[in-house]
Amino acid sequence: MKFMKLGSKPDALQADGKSIRYISSELATDIIITVGEVKFHLHKFPLLSKSNQLQKLLSKANEESSDEIQLDGFPGGPKAFEICAKFCYGMTVTLNAYNVVAARCAAEYLEMTEDIDRGNLIFKIEVFLTSSIFRSWKDSIIVLQTTKSLLPWSEDLKIVGRCIDSIASKTSVDPSNITWSYTYNRKLSELDKIGEDKITPHDKIEPVPKDWWVEDICELDIDLYKRVMITVRSKGRMDGVVIGEALKTYAVRWLPDSVDALVSDAHARRNKSLVETIVCLLPCDNGMGCSCSFLLKLLKVAILVEADESSREQLLKSIGLKLHEASVKDLLIPARFPQITKYDVDLVQDLLNLYTTNIKGSCDMEVEDKKDKANDESILGRRPLLNVGKLVDGYLGEIAYDPNLSLSSFVHLSQSIPEFARPNHDGLYRAIDIYLKEHPGLSKAERKKICGLMDVKKLTVDASMHAAQNERLPLRVVVQVLYFEQIRAASNARAASNNPRDSSTVNGDEECEKTGRESCQSLNNQMCHVKIRDDEFHKNGKLNKKSSKNSRSGMQLLPSRSRRIFDKLWIVGKGQGENRRSSETSGSSNSPTSVVPGDTKSSGSSLRHRRHSIS
């Protein structure tokens, strides 16, 4: 810390209790100056030779035949006046970052200018500020902190502005030249112990990061911090990522972790001001310099402290640009009254709408969806949306436990992303299964509607096996799972037999077509009868226990319910004409339970180019 000594005479100012100060000398004092609650018994001549203000006040006191002067509203209080009084007497005074602003404001009040005496206190303090204080990183921050208690004097004297300019200028210095940071100096002091282990300190010192300054200014009050950050941004030399890190560090430093502390009457207004200020300081790139996780946490706080609408809209806009970086935990934002759900599902829906709108604005999703999946650019272009697809399915799995979550909210949220963003439906199946378990009162139509969200062809083997044993699913869905699992097994077996050395190069869709035509024709013929058999199942309470040797060989691991269903299908298949065919449904159908009867007049040529699938 920089300091400056003024005067050379020994300190003769004595104290008598807490409210009396006097000069210890042979010459009796002839004036009393009251500053606050402290009375200073001094001599007129030393004071009048340095202060123009005291000359005016003493002249007025003489006219009133009084030897007392009252200094109202004196900046810095008794301590600041004491510095000025000692300077007038030529006593030794030490100025530093903690008292220099108070001394400067007091000298301005007393008009201790060059017009009264050459080399007066104002001049000397200005030299100290310019040559030492504003050149020091640490002292500039300390001085800036002290200015708040001395407003408006410190503002009028431009000390606040000069401190801010000094700090902002130093943040853009090349980090390799930094030696003055609080944080960095603390790290260096820890390295003093390395000598005991006979390790060279230079081997342990890490390069100074670009954000070396962010922790050092966290002690500033929010108003001063805002002005510093605005100045830093205005210089245009600071990366948005570093600014984002600075805002995050400040938020962590001052925002309480407890919800009760956030909304408490004692701190609610302060926390609201803090959040609104941080939001307005977000990088000009719409928050791209900040992590999505930080923005979502900031949004949670903004909702809790009831920040203004513009701040929340700005946060939503920034989050909507980078939702693919979020995690499920980040999206679990508690709902506020009058919402009855545990989490704010409507807010997440709004974020998804914003994100998809931004994506549509930057590229044509329909064209992107038709690109070759093997194209690297296509894969890279889809990656953010694939991440959002996983995010949505994970979020659905969390909110599905809420008994107050409506089916329409679940369905709407699930359908908020494009189809290609969800190449795998395991996550969606898990969420649907949880919802069915937690909402046992759903009607048959509602269960059909929610199960219509998933495509059973996009389930993995493990998920398919689980679904085949899941009694919460509608019977029709279970049948479709069994059907497509049979096709997949036959396709894999055929691929392995046709090209055992390089089975990975076989096209799975083509194998499914061949298998559907040659090996699974009898199954395909029976799908048009599933609805009738489904009704019989619900009416009679169970299916006939007949079995087929052809089906039993591949279904030994399935549960009794699924095995009975599949056996029934084989038995019915053997009793039907071989010329009947059930038509396929589109692979992109929204409802896996829809089955359309096939056209019996379809030609063999057209059938060869059609995929036997039910979605």
N, C-alpha and C positions, 0 to 999 in steps of 0.2 A: 504493500500500500504506500502511495506517495504521501509526503507530508511537507509542510513548510513552516519554518520557525520565524517569528517576527519579534523584534525587541530584544533587549539584552539585560534589562534590569531585573532583579529578583522580584518574585511575586509578593506584593505587600497587601493584597486584598484579603481581609480576614472575615470570618463568619461569626455571628453571634446568634445562635439558634438557627432556625430554618428561614426566618424572614428578615434578617438584618445582615448587611454586608457593609464593611467600612475599610478605609485605607489606614493602615497602621503607620503613622508618621508623627513627627513633632509638631507639624502644622495642623491646626484644627480644621476640620471639614466645614464648608460653608454652603453646601447645597445638598438637598435630599431629592433623589430621583426614584420614583416608584414605578416598578415594572411588574405588573401582575400583583402577586402577594409579597414581593420582596422589595425592601427599601434599601437603596444604595446611598451611603453617606460619603460624599466625594468633595473634590475641590473644583471650583469654577474654571480656573485658568486652563488646566490641561484639556478639559472637555471643549471649551469654547474655541481653542486653537485648532481643533480637528473637525468639529461638527457645526454646520451651518444651521441645522434644525434646532440644536440646543441653544444657539445664539438667539434665535427668534423666541423660543419658549422662555429663556431666562430674562430677556428684555420685557416680555409680557408679565413675568412673575415679579420683576422689580417694580413695575407700575402698580401692581396690586400689593406691594410690600410683603411678598411671600418668598420664602426660600425653598419651597417644594415644587417639584414638577411631576406631573402625572403623564406617563407615556401609555396611552390607550392603544390597544390593538398592535402592540409591538411584535413584529415577526420574529419567531424563534424564542420569545420569552426571556426570562432572566438570564439564562445561560448565554444566549446570543448577545445580550447587552453587556454581560460581563466580559466577553471577548473584546467588544468595542472599547469598553472602559479601560481595560488593561493596555490595549494598543495606544490609547491616548496618553497613558502614563509611561509608555515605553517599556512596560514589563514584557517578559517572555511569553509569547502565545504560540501554540502549535496548531496549525490548520491541517485538517485531513479530510477524507471523503465524507466522513460522518457529520462534520460541523461546518464545512466550508459554505454550504448553501445558506444555512442559518446566518452565518456571519456576513455573507454577501447581502442578504435581504435586510439585515439590521443596519449595515453600513449605508444602504440605500435609503432607509427610513431616516437615518440621522444626517443624511446628505454629507457624507465624508468624502468629498470630491477633491479634485486637483485645484479647483478654484479657491479652496480654503487653505490647503497646504500641499506642497509638492510631495509626491510619494505617499499619498494618503491611502487609507485602507481599501477603498474600492479599487484603485489601480493595482495594488499588490495582489488582491484576491483574483482579479481578472487575469493577471499574469500567471498565477498558480493554476487557474482553471484551464487556460489555453495551453500552457507548456507541459502540464503534468496530468491533470485529471482527465481531460478529454482524449488524451493519448493512451490512457490505460483502460483496458477492457473491464477489469474488475472494478476500478474506481468509478468508471462511468455508470455502471449498473447500480452501485451503492448510492451514488449521488442522485441518480434518477429516482431511487426509492425514497430518498429523503425529501424530494421536492413536493410530494403530495401534501404533507403537513404544512407546507409554506405557501400554498396557493392563496391568492393569485399572484403574490410577489414573484415566485419562481417562474411563473409563466410569463409575466410582463417583462422580466429581465432576460427572457429567452434561454434560461438555463435548461428547461425541460426540452425544448427543441434541439438545442445543441447536444444534449446527452443522447437523444434519440438518433440524431444523425451520426454521432460517433459510434454508437452501438451497431446501427444498420450498416455502416461502411465496413466495420471490422468483420461482419458475418460473411462478406463476399471475398475476403482475403483468401489467397491460396492456402489450403489446409496444411501444406508442407511447411509453411512459415509460421504456423500457430504455436505459441509457447505460453499463452496467457490464460487459457480457459480454466475456469474453476475445476471442471470435471477432469480435464486432462492433467492439471497440476496434482490433483488427488491421486491419479494413477501413477504419476511420476514419484510422488512421495512414498508410495507403497514399494517402489522398486529400490528404495534405499536399503531395504533388508536383503536384497538379492546378494549383496557382497558377502554375506555370511555363508552363502552356499557356493561361493566362488564361481558365480555365473556372471558374465558380462552384461551389464544393464542394457546395452545396445541390442543384445540378442532378444530381449524381452519386450522392448518398447514397440508397440504397434503403430502403424501410420495413423495420423489424425484423420478421423472420418469427416465427411462433408457436413454432417449434422453435429459437429463438436459443440456448437453454441446453444443448442435447443434447451438443454437442462439448466444452463446458467441464467437464462432470462425467465425461468418459471417462477421465480420468487416475486416477480413484478405483479402489481395489482392489475386486474383485468383491463382497466381503462388505459393504463400505460402500456400494457402488453399489446393491446390492440393497435396503438399508435406505432409501436416498434415494428410490428408485423406488417402494417400498411406501408411503412417506409421501406422495409426490406423488400416487399413485393414491388414497390414503385421503381426500385432501382433496376429491376428486370434481369438481375444476374443470379437469382436463386432458383434452383430446380424445384418444380412442383412437388416432387416426392419428399424433398427435405422440408418444405413448408408443411406438408401433410404430417410428417413425423414430429415437427415442432408443435403443431396443434394437438396431436394425440398425446404427446408428453405433458402438455399443459393441462389437458382434460383429465388425464390420469392423476396428476398432481392435486387438482382442486375439486374434482367432482367426487362426492362420497360414493362408496360402493353400496351402501344400504339404501333401500327404497324409502324407508322411513326418514332417513336423514335428507334425502333429496327433496321430499315434499313437506318437511317440517316447516312450521310457520316462521321459525327463526332464520332459515336459510333458503326458503323457497324463492324469494325474489332474487337473491344473489345467484342462485343456481340457474334460474331462468335467464338472467342477464348474461351469465357465463356461456350458456349453450347458444343463445342467439348470437353472441359475439363470435364464438368459434365457427358457427355456420357461415356467418358473413365473411369470415377470413379464409374459407376454403379456397384452394387454388383455382385460378381462372379457368382451368380445364374441366370445370364441372365436377370437381372432386376426384378426378382421375389420379391425382397424386396421393390420395388417401386410400387405404385398404377398404374393401367393402365391409369387412367385419367391423372396423372402427365406425364407419358411417351408419351401420345398422344399430350399433350400441348408442351412438349419438342420437339416432332417431328414437330409440326407446326412452332415453332421458328427456328428449324434447317433448314426447307425449306425456310423460309423467309430470313434468313441471309446467305443462300447458304453454309451451313456447308459441310465439305468434305463427299464424298460418303461413306466412311467406317463408319462414325458416323451415317448416316441415315440408313445404312444397319443394324447396331447394334440395333438401336431403333426399326426398323421393326421386327427384330428377337425377341426382348424382348416382343413387343406388341403382336406378333403372338402367344405367349405362354399363354396369358391371356386376349384375346379379349372378353371373356365372361363377364369380369368385366367392360367393357366400357359402356358408355351411348351414345345415339344418338347425343347429343350435342358435345361430344368429337370427333365424327367422321366427323363433319362438318368442314373439312379442306379446306380453300379456294384454288381454282385451280390457277395455274400459267400459264403464256403464254408459249406455244401457245394453251393451252386448251381453249375451248369456253364455257364450262359449268361453273356454279357458284362454285361448289364444286369439289374437286379432287376425282372423282368416281373411276378412275383407281387405285389410291392408296388404297382405301378401298377394292377394288377387290383383290389387292395383299395381303393385310392383311388377308382377308378371305381365300385365297389360302394357305397362310402360316399356318393359324390356322387349317384348315382341314387336311393339310399334317401332322401337329404335332399330331392331334387326330388319324389319321390312323397309325402313327408310334407307338403310345402307346397302341392301342387296335384295334381289328377288328370291324369296325362299322357295317358290315353286320351281324355278330354274335350278336352284341349288340342290333341290331334292332329286332332280332327274339326272344329276351328274353321275359319272361313273364312280362307284364307291372305291375303286382302286386308285383313283386320282388323288395324289398327295394334297393338292390345293383344296380339293373338295373336303378331304378329311380334316384339314386344318380349319377350313371355314366352318365346319360343323361342330368342331370340338366344344366351343362355348355353349352351343345349344344342347349338346349331349350332356354337358355338365349340369345345365339347367334341368334337363329331363331327370337326371338322378336326384337332383335337389328337390324337385317337386314330389317325386315318389317317396323320398325319405321324409319330407314334410307331411305328406298324406299319412304315412305310417305313424307319425307322432300324434297328429290331431285326430286320427281315427279312434283313439281311446276316449275321446270326449263324448259323453252321452248326449250332450246338447248340440253336437254338430249335425246340421241338417244334411239330408241326402243330396239336395240340390247344390249345396256349397261344395260337398265332396266331388260331385260329378263335374261341376263348373270348373273347379280348380284343376282337376285332372285333365280336362279338355283344353286348358289354356295354352298348351304347348303344341307345336306341330308334330305330326305323326313320326317323322324321321328322327325327332329328338329322343324317342323312346324305342331304340332297337331291341331292347330286352324288357320283357314285361314281368320279371320276377319281383321287382320292387313294387310295382303296381298291384300284383297279386297279393303280396304280403299285406299291403295297406287295405285291400278289399277284404281279405280274410279277417283282419283285426276289426274292421268296421262291422262285418257280419257278426263277429263274436260279441262285440260290445253293444250291438243293437239287435237283439234277438226278436224284437217285435216287428221287424220289417215284413211287409206283405210279399206274396209271391211275385207280383209285378215289380216291386221295388228291388227285390233280390235279383231279378232278371235284368233290371236296368243297370245296377251297379256292376254286375258281372259282365254286362255288355261292353264295359269300358276296356276290358283286356282281350287280347288276341292270344288264344291258347297255342297258336303255332309259334309264338315268340317266347314261350316258357322254356327254361332249361330242363334237362332230364330230371334233376333233383326237384325242381318246382313242379314238374308234371307229375312225378310220383306222389308228391305231397297232395296235389290237387285231386289226384285219383282216389285218395283216401279221405278227402275232406267232406264230411257229411253236411257241412254248412252250405256248400255250393249246390245250386240247382242240379237236378239229375241230368238235365240236358247238357250242361257244361261238363260234367264228369264224363259223359259219353264221348264228347268231342275230344277231351283230353286223351282218353284211351285210344280213340281212333287215330289221332295224329301221332301219338307215341308209337303206335303199331307201324304206321307208315315210316316214321323216322328210323325205327329199329330195322325194318326191312330194307330201307334205303342204305343204311350203314353196312348191313350185311352184304348187299349187292355190290356196293362200292368196293368193299374189301375183297370180294371174290373176283371182280373184274380187273382190279389193279392193286394187288396186295402190296407191291413195292412202293407205290406212290399214291396211296388212297387220298392224300390231302389235296390232290389236284382235281378230284372229281367234283363236278358241280352238284351240290346237294339238291337244288331245285329240279334239275333234270332227272336225278335218280328218283325223287318223289313222284315225278310224272310217270316214269316207267313202272315204278312199283305200284302206283295207283291203277295203272292200266292192266298190269299183268297179274299182280299178286293180291291186290285188295279190292278187286271188282265186286266180290260178294258183299264185303262190308259196305261199299259205296251204294250198293243196291238197296240196303236196308235203312239208310238214314231218313228216307221219307216216311218211315213207319215209327220213328222215335216218338213223335208227339202222341200217337195213339197209345203206344206202350207206356209212355210216361203217365198218361191219364190212368191206365190200368194199374200202374204201380201205386199211385196215390189212392185209388179206389180200393184196391184189395189189400194194401198195406205191405205187400211183398211181391216179388217176382217168382215165377216157377223155378224150381231148383234143378231144372234140366241142365245138362252140361254137354260140351262138345270136346272131343279129343283134339280137334284142330285148334281150338282157342285155348284150351286148358294148358297146353304145352308152353305157351308164351305168357301166361298170366298167373303163374303160381305165386308170385310175390305180391300180387294185388290183394286188397282186403276182400272179404266175402261179398260185400255189397257191390263193389266194382266188378268183381269176377262174375257175379250172377248176372249183372247187366250185360257184360260182354258175351257170356254164354248164351243169353237170351237172343242177342243180336245174331249170333251164328246160327242158332236153330231156326229163327225166322228167315234168315238168308237162304237156308237150304230149301225152304218151302216156296220160294218166289221164283218167278220166271227169270231166265238168264238175260232176257232182252231188255228188262226194265233197268233204267239208269236214273239215279238222282243227280240233279245238276249241282255243280259246285257253287259256292258263294265266293265273292271276291276276297282276295287275301287282305284287302285293306278295310273290310267291313267293320263298322263300329260295334256290331253286336255279334259275339261268338255263338249266340243261340239261334240265329236265323238260319233256316234251311229252306231252300226253294226247290220244289220238285223239278226234275230235269225234263228236258224235251226229248221224248222217245223217238223223234224223227231226226235227231242229230246225226250227221254223216260221220263215218269213221275217220275221214280226213280231218274234220274240225275237232273231233275228240282227241286226236293225237296231240293237238297243240294246246289243249286245255289242261290246267292243273287240277287234280282231284284234291280239293282242300275245303275245309269248312272253318270259317273264322267266327 
